[in-house]
Amino acid sequence: MGIPSLGLHTQSETAANEAFGAIGAIGAMGIASLGLHTQRGSEFGSQHSLRDDLSIYIPDEDTCIEGRFQVVRQIGRGKYGTVSEAKCLTTGRKYALKTMEREDNEVEVELTKLVSHPNVVRLHEVLRSESSWTLVLELCEGGSMGSWVDQRVDPNFLQFRVRVYLPPSSREVGILTKQLLKALAYLHHHKIAHRDVKVDNCLILEKSSSRPTLKLADFGLASTFQPGVPMTSSVGTLQYMAPEVLEGKYDERCDVWGAGAFAFRVATMMDVYPTTDKMPHDKGDERDKWEDAYVRMVLSKDVDFSIPGWESHTAELLQLTQLLLDKDLARRPRAKDISCNGDSLTVQCGELLGSAAINCWCTYNVCR
């Protein structure tokens, strides 16, 4: 099962203020990019612009879904709403409909409306009722990466209550991670932090493909940001949250940590900080104790790359994942510092030498 976003770390009033911080500025600039163009990594960011604010029409009056779409099946249900597969009654085309309450979800609507990138789920239309929004989204028929990982459990061992993971190749993990990093570089170029990067928010476009297309989804916890101004709200899904997010002072590199946690999970089926006891499902004292213990573990311990599973993968994939999960922000790259060349990723790595900081270039052939 996918890991739910923890109730303790949902979007607070402070988080909402952070998220709205530059929305007004974006609108005043005609939805112009707030990003500074960078030479390295430019193919990930500046080649793909934000959409014009008028490209997605939001009606002033309530709209009837039943007269436009036929719901085929429910894909998922969560704290913030439901997602269903639906068919347009006019064209017969399939979409994903995400329905959620209008209260406290304006930021998700605004940001989803703006983004346009090959590795980000595309919004086609926004419908509204008196109490809810419905986002008409690109349908990703391959499902979530969380389900993709779960489906790789060997069924022959389930009768013994043992979960044996049939790991994908390092090439598969590399292809998927590269696409996620491209999506993050695009968002960060336009000063948007996702803040909830995890396998359940990464979808696969096709039902089956030897080279699947990854799409980053769900901007429910996303926020605009300004360089040099830290974000402070501890939001996200605990098992994917960077240590600095738990400490309440962070920048967009929290998403790079999330990409590392994604690669770690897909490569091994393990969380970055695995536990023997499961998180209590219901809120209460036991859940609070579990979360407090987990936070202490993340803040006090280094990531253990000796756990079973990594022996199946190449040294280059391991090294890239270690770089993305570096707790030292002086060494963890920004998404804009990552560029692609065929099957390789080139990363600008910051290194500390005495009191001086130096940069080097590391190339990882992770997609071969």
N, C-alpha and C positions, 0 to 999 in steps of 0.2 A: 504493500500500500504506500501511496505517496505520503510525504510528511506534511501535515497541515501547518499553515502559518499560525504561530502561537498567539493566543489571545492576549498574552502579556505584552506582546510586541506589535500590536496593531497601530494603525495611524492615529496618533493623538492630535490634540488641538495644535500643539507645537509643530508636529509633523505636517499638518495641513497648512500652517502658516509658512513653513519652509517650502512646501510644494507650490504654494500660490505666490511665493516671493517674487519670481520673475515672470509669472504669467501675464501680469499687467504690462510689464515691459515688453514682452514678446508681442502682445496685441498692439501696443503703441507703435511698434516698429514694423507693423504689417507682417508679423510672423517671420521676421528675418532671423537668420541664424545669429545666435549670440556668441558663437564659437570663433576662436582665432584659428586661422588656417595654419596647419603645420605641414612641413615638407614630408617628414617621415610619418607614414601611416595615413597619408592623405587619401589613398585609394579606399580606405575604410570609412572615412568621414566626409570630406568635403565633396566627393563626387556625388553624394546623395544628399539633397537638400530637404528641408522641412516642406511640408505641403502648405499651400496658401490657406489661410483661415476660411476662405469661402469655398474651398474644394469639397468640403463635406457639409451638406445642408442639415441644419438642426431646426426642425419645425417649431414654430411658436405655439402651435396647438397640439392637442393629443392626437396620436395616430393609432390606427387599429392594426395590430399585427395579424389577426386572424384573416383579414381581407387581403393580406399581401403574401403571407407565408403559411405553409403547412408544416407543422412540427413533426419530424420523423421519429426522433428519439431524444432522450435526455443524455447528454454526454457526461455531465458532472454537476455536483451541487456543493456549495461551500458556504462559508459564513457571509460572503458578500453577494451571493445570488446564485443563479443557475446558468448553465450553458447547454444549449440544445442544438442538434442538427436540424435544419429546416430547408424546405424547398420553396423557391420563389414560384408563386402560382402563375406569374406572367411568362417567365423565361425557362422555368424548370431547373435553374441553376441552384446548386446547394451552397448553403452558408452555415456558419455557426452564429447562433443568437445568444448573446450574453445579456441577461436581464438582471438588473440590480436596482436597489433603492436610489432615488435621486439625492437624498440627503447624504452629504459627506463623500459623494463620488464624482463631483464636478471635475476634480483634477484629473482623474483617470480618463474621463471623456475628453477633456481638452488635450491631454498629451497623446492619447491614442489617435485623435483626429489629426495631429500634426505630423506624426512620424511616417516615413515612407522609405523602406529599405528591403532588399531581397531576403534578409534574415530576420525581419520583424513582421509579425502578423499584421495584415493590412485591414484597415477599417473601410467599409464601403458606404455605410449609412448609419445614421443615428435616429432611432424612434423614441418617442416619449409618451408617457401617460401622466396622470396626475401625481403618481407616487413613484414612478420608476423610469429608468433609462433602459433601452435595449440597443446594444451595439450589434450591428450587422457586420460580422467579421469573415474574413477568409477562412474556409473550412480546411483544417489540417487532418486529413483522413488517416494518417499514420498514428494519431494519438500522441500522448505525452511521452517524454523520455523516461518518466517514472514508470509508466506501464511497459515501455520498451525494455527497461532494466529488469523488471519483475518477470517478463516473459522469457528471460534467459536463464531462469532457474531450472535445473535439470529435474524433470518430473519423475524420473526413476528413483529419486531419493526421498521424495515427499512422504512416502509411506513410512519411512523411518524417522520422520519429523526432522529431517536434515535438509537445509537449503544449500545446494551446491550450485555455484554460479558458473555458467558457461561464458567466460569473458569474451567480449568482442576483440578483434585484433587491435593492435596499437594504431594501425592505419585508420580503422573506423573511429576510434576515440579521437584521433588527431583531426580527422575531417570534421567531426561534429564540434570539437572544441574550437577549431579555427573559425567556423561559421559563427559560433557564439561570440567570440572575440571581435569579429567584424561588426556584429550588431552593436556590441557595447562601444566600440570605437566610434561608430556613427552617433549613438546617443550622446556620448561624452563630448564629441566634437560640437554638438548643438546644446551642450550644457544641461543634459538630462541624465540623472542617475536613476537606475531602475530600482535598486535597493531590495529586490526579492528574487535574485537569480538562483534558480534551483531546477532540478530535473523536471518537476511537475509544471514549471512555467516555460519549458522548452518543448515545442511541438514539432512533429515530423509531418511535412506536407503530403508525402505520398504514402499509399498503403504499403507498397513494397518497392525498394530500389536498392541497387548496389552502391549508390552514392546519395544517401538521403539528404533532403533539404531541411535544415533546422530553422525554426521560426521562434523567436523570443516573443512571449505573450505576457499579458496581465500587468497593467501599469497602475494597479491599485495602490501601491506604496511608492510609486515613482515621485521624483521631485526635481524641479529645476535647481541649479546651483550656480554659484559664482566662484571662480578660482580664488583661492586664498581665504574664502569664508567657510569655515567648517560647518557641516551639518551636525546636529546634536541629538536628534530623536532616535532612540534605539528601536528601529522597526525592521521587520523581516521575518525570516524563518530561522529559528535558533540554530539548527544544525548547519546552516549555510552562512551565518552572520560572521563577519570579520571581527577579530578581537577589538579593534578600535571602535566598531559600532557599539559593542557591549559597554565600552568605556564612555561612550557619548560624545566623541569628538572625531570626525572622520571626513573623508572626501570621496570622490567618485571611485577611488581604487577599491572601495568595498565591493564593487561589482567584479573587479578582477579577482579578488578572493573568491567570490561566488563562482566565477568561471573555473577556478582551480578546484573548488569543492565539487563542481559538476564533473570535471574530468576524473577526479578521485572516485566519485560514486559510479560513473559509467565504467571505469576501468576495473573496479574491485567489488562493486555492490555494497561498499562500506561507506559510512559517514567519515568525514575527516577526523572527528573525535568520536569513535564508536563507544557504546556503553553496553554492559551486560544486562542491565535492567531497563525495561521499556518505559518510555515516558507515559505517565498516567493520562488517560484520555480525557477525563473530566477535570474541570477546574476545581481547585481547592488546595488545602494545605499540602497534600502529598505531591500535587503537581508543582506547587511553588517550591517545595524542597528539592524536587528533581531538577527544576530549572536552575535554582541557585547553585546546586552542585555542578551542573553542566557548565555554567558560566565560569565558576572557579577553575574548572579543569581547562577550559579554553584559554583563560588568561594566564594560567600558571605553567602549562605544559607545551612542549613543542609538538608539531605534527609527526606522528610515527609512520614512516614510510617502509618499515620492515614488516608490516602486517601481511598476512597471506593475500595473494592476488597480484602484487606488483612483479613477482618473478615471471609472470606470463607476458610482461610488456617490455618494450625496448627501453634502453637507458635514456634515450632522447625524450620520450614521452614522460618518463619519470622526472627528468631534470626540468622539463617545462612546467610540470605540475608543481614541483617544489618551488619554482620561481614565482608562480601565480599565488602560492600559499605562503609566501615569505611573510612572517609577522613584522619584519623590519621594513617600514615604508620607504626607507632609503634604497632598498634593493628591489622591492616589488614594482614592476613597471606600470605605467599608465597604459590604457588601451591604445592611445595614440602613438605609443612607442613601439607598437607591434605592426609589422608589415608582412605581406605574404609574397612569395615568389614560387609559383608552381606548387610543389608538395612541401615546401618549407615555410616556417615562420621565423622571421628575424626580429629579435627583441633587443631593444636598447636597455641594457642593465646598468643600474647605478651601483657603484661599489665604493666602499669607504676605505681609504688608505690613510691611516693616521687621522689627522683632522681634515684631510682634503677629500672631496668627493670626485670620483672620476667616472666616466661612462665607457662602456664597451659594448660591442655588438655580438650577440650570440645567435646562431642559426640552428634551428631544430627541424630536422626532416621527419616530422611527425605523421605525415600523410602517405608515406610510402608503404 
